[in-house]
Amino acid sequence: MPILTKENSDYIYETKFWVVLLAWKQIFPRLVVFAKPNISGIFYENLSQMPIEVIIDFQNNVIKKIEPAFLQLFAGDVKEDFVANWFCMMNDAYKEYPPKPQVHWHFKARIRNPIKIAQFQFTDPAFGHFPPRKEEKQLPEIDGTPEERLELIKIIRSEIQKIN
């Protein structure tokens, strides 16, 4: 699986230390957030290498913007109908030798009620549960044309920009 970058994915926004991309071929609203390389041009291989300012930037300029924006967009601000899942998994980097890990976070919004945004219908029949991989694979993937994806990206950017 290739690492997503600004050039091969759908760019949402960036901060001083992070790049936020919309992931595709998904069933839930999902983002991938990559740490930018350090000042020497080297990617962080694990969380313990990251200076505190990188972590603070993630908290203040990624989490505190994405979670409320997605809550509003996908659940109309009803907290009980929305779960924000964050995970940092870099297993794919170790499928090849030598491995080339790059710290990145996956954000997966879980929603109680189906919702249509732009041309995309989001449904989460396993809301409140960890969906088994088998169940996830049975749900239709959300993709769309480049124009449809751009429309969704503009909607997401607009919601994020509303957050102070």
Secondary structure, DSSP 8 states (H G I E B T S, - for coil): -----TTTSEEEEE-SSEEEEE--SBSS-EEEEEE---TTS----SGGGS-HHHHHHHIIIIIHHHHHHHHHHHHTT-GGGEEEEEE---GGGGSSSS-----EEEEEEEESS-EEETTEEE--TTTTS---HHHHHHS--B---HHHHHHHHHHHHHHHHT--
